[in-house]
Amino acid sequence: MKMLLDKHRLITERQQRAWSQTQLAEVSGLSLRTIQRIEKNGKASLESVKALAAVYSLNINDLRIINTDEVDQPENMQPNMVNFCFLSLSAKILTTTVFILITLVLLFMFWTNIPPAWINEIRGTIFSNQLSASILNIISTSLVIIFALIIAMLIGLIFDAISNKGFYHYMKYCMKSGKFSVTRAFANAQQAIIGYGKFLAKPLIISGIIILISIAGVYLNMEDYQKDNMARFLQKF
């Protein structure tokens, strides 16, 4: 008798490792057709489940979603289990790219004494001005990073809400089903945080290209005195 697996979890596990279905078939010892079928309908034999669990370093129960007796039910009668993911893959890339760009822009404005002055105002409200200049600069930089992270996360959540993915999709499922597993949500959130670093490459490349194009465009339109001011600024580093 076959088991019914959480196909969303299977796809997420594979994508977090940046594997294609062909690569997964190679490392698991299963055929490509078997991988495609399992990810499509979630049904798999015990041997296939063992192979996938071993590849993903998971227990079999981590992949199962219902009892094996329920596998023969019509597909539209099977429970719609949703695997927790705070942000979808696209939202993670978008969030990281936005975070990098906003952070760099705000830090540049802060280091060059260009407004926004709210950074210093917030710092002065919370912390004592008797602290050393280096400590105050660290505090201001931290505030910039926190602000950029909040904005980027909100953009990612809005993107997922529009796309009906990620945390929004999971919470909608929980509200509709009346089920919520704190343990599972925490475990999957922890896994998502650990795997987040794997998605940094693409956002960094995108951000780098945008920054290079922007710098080139700005520099080409600068007057000579502005270029001299920029050169003196760069000499400080």
C-alpha positions in Angstrom: 0.0 0.0 0.0 1.2 3.5 -0.9 1.7 6.4 1.4 0.4 9.9 0.8 3.2 12.5 1.2 3.2 16.3 1.6 4.1 17.2 -2.0 4.5 20.8 -1.1 7.1 19.8 1.4 8.9 17.6 -1.1 9.0 20.4 -3.7 10.2 22.9 -1.1 13.0 20.5 0.1 14.2 20.0 -3.4 14.1 23.7 -4.3 16.0 24.7 -1.2 18.8 22.5 -2.3 18.6 24.0 -5.9 18.1 20.5 -7.3 16.2 19.7 -10.5 14.0 16.7 -10.6 16.7 14.9 -12.6 19.3 15.6 -9.9 17.0 14.4 -7.2 16.4 11.2 -9.1 20.2 10.7 -9.4 20.9 11.2 -5.7 17.9 9.2 -4.5 18.2 6.3 -6.8 14.7 6.7 -8.0 13.6 7.2 -11.6 12.8 10.7 -13.0 9.3 9.5 -13.8 8.8 8.4 -10.2 10.0 11.7 -8.8 7.6 13.6 -11.2 4.7 11.4 -10.2 5.3 11.7 -6.4 5.6 15.5 -6.6 2.4 15.7 -8.7 0.1 13.5 -6.6 2.0 12.8 -3.4 1.6 9.1 -3.6 4.7 6.9 -3.1 5.7 3.4 -2.0 7.4 2.8 1.3 10.8 2.2 -0.5 10.4 5.5 -2.4 9.5 7.3 0.9 12.6 5.9 2.6 14.8 7.0 -0.3 13.5 10.5 -0.2 13.6 10.8 3.6 17.3 9.6 3.5 18.2 12.2 0.9 16.6 15.0 2.8 17.8 13.8 6.2 14.2 13.6 7.5 12.1 11.0 9.2 9.4 9.2 7.1 6.7 10.8 9.3 8.0 14.3 8.4 6.9 13.6 4.9 3.6 11.8 5.5 0.4 13.8 5.9 -2.4 11.2 6.3 -2.8 7.5 7.2 -2.1 5.0 4.4 -5.7 3.9 4.5 -6.8 7.2 3.1 -4.6 7.0 0.0 -7.4 5.4 -2.1 -9.8 8.2 -1.5 -10.6 10.4 -4.5 -8.0 13.2 -4.9 -10.6 15.9 -4.3 -11.5 14.3 -1.0 -8.0 14.2 0.4 -7.1 16.9 3.0 -5.2 19.9 1.5 -2.1 20.0 3.8 0.0 23.1 3.4 3.7 23.1 4.3 4.8 26.1 6.3 7.0 28.6 4.5 7.4 32.2 5.8 8.3 33.5 2.3 8.1 31.8 -1.0 11.2 31.4 -3.1 10.3 34.4 -5.3 9.5 36.5 -2.3 12.8 35.6 -0.6 14.7 36.7 -3.7 12.7 40.0 -3.9 13.0 40.6 -0.1 16.8 40.1 -0.1 17.3 42.3 -3.1 15.2 45.1 -1.7 17.0 44.8 1.7 20.4 45.0 0.1 19.5 48.0 -2.0 17.7 50.0 0.7 20.5 49.3 3.2 23.2 50.5 0.9 21.2 53.6 0.0 20.4 54.5 3.6 24.0 53.8 4.8 25.4 56.0 2.0 23.0 58.8 3.0 24.0 58.4 6.7 27.7 58.2 6.1 27.7 61.2 3.8 25.5 63.3 6.2 22.6 63.5 3.8 19.1 63.3 5.3 17.1 61.4 6.5 17.8 63.0 9.9 15.3 60.7 11.5 18.1 58.2 12.1 19.9 60.5 14.5 16.6 61.6 16.0 15.5 58.1 16.9 19.0 57.3 18.2 18.9 60.4 20.4 15.5 59.5 21.8 16.4 56.0 22.8 20.1 56.3 23.6 22.3 58.7 25.5 24.3 61.2 23.6 27.1 60.8 26.1 28.1 57.6 24.3 31.2 57.7 22.2 31.0 58.6 18.5 31.9 55.1 17.4 29.1 53.5 19.5 26.6 56.1 18.2 27.6 55.3 14.7 27.1 51.6 15.3 23.7 52.2 16.8 22.7 54.4 13.8 23.9 51.7 11.4 21.9 49.1 13.2 18.8 51.2 13.1 19.3 51.6 9.3 19.6 47.8 8.8 16.6 47.1 11.0 14.5 49.6 9.2 15.6 48.2 5.8 14.8 44.7 6.9 11.3 45.6 8.1 10.5 47.3 4.8 11.9 44.4 2.7 10.0 41.8 4.7 6.8 43.8 4.3 7.3 43.9 0.6 7.9 40.1 0.5 4.8 39.5 2.5 2.7 41.7 0.3 4.1 39.9 -2.8 3.2 36.5 -1.3 -0.3 37.8 -0.3 -0.9 38.9 -4.0 0.5 35.5 -5.2 -1.3 33.5 -2.5 2.0 31.9 -1.3 4.2 31.6 1.7 3.1 32.8 5.2 -0.1 34.3 3.9 -1.1 31.0 2.2 -0.2 29.0 5.3 -2.2 31.3 7.7 -5.2 31.2 5.4 -5.1 27.5 5.5 -4.8 27.4 9.3 -7.8 29.7 9.7 -9.9 27.7 7.3 -9.0 24.3 8.7 -8.9 25.3 12.4 -5.6 23.5 12.8 -2.3 25.0 13.9 0.8 23.1 15.0 3.2 25.3 16.9 5.9 22.7 16.9 5.7 22.0 13.2 5.5 25.7 12.4 8.6 26.4 14.6 10.6 23.5 13.1 9.8 24.6 9.5 10.5 28.3 10.3 13.9 27.3 11.7 14.6 25.2 8.6 13.6 28.1 6.4 16.0 30.5 8.2 18.8 28.0 7.9 18.2 27.5 4.2 17.8 31.3 3.5 21.5 31.7 2.9 21.2 29.5 -0.2 19.2 32.2 -1.9 21.6 35.0 -1.4 23.5 34.5 -4.6 20.8 35.7 -7.0 19.7 38.8 -5.0 23.4 39.8 -4.6 23.9 39.5 -8.4 20.7 41.5 -9.1 21.6 44.2 -6.6 25.2 44.4 -7.9 24.0 44.9 -11.5 21.5 47.6 -10.5 24.1 49.4 -8.4 26.7 49.3 -11.2 24.3 50.5 -13.8 23.1 53.3 -11.4 26.6 54.4 -10.6 27.6 54.4 -14.2 24.5 56.5 -15.2 25.0 59.0 -12.4 28.8 59.3 -13.0 28.3 59.9 -16.7 25.9 62.8 -16.0 28.0 64.4 -13.3 29.7 67.8 -13.7 33.5 67.9 -13.3 33.2 69.5 -9.8 30.9 66.7 -8.7 33.3 64.1 -10.0 36.0 65.8 -7.9 33.8 65.7 -4.8 33.1 62.1 -5.3 36.8 61.3 -5.7 37.6 63.1 -2.5 34.8 61.2 -0.7 36.2 57.8 -1.9 39.7 58.8 -0.8 38.4 58.7 2.8 38.1 54.9 2.6 
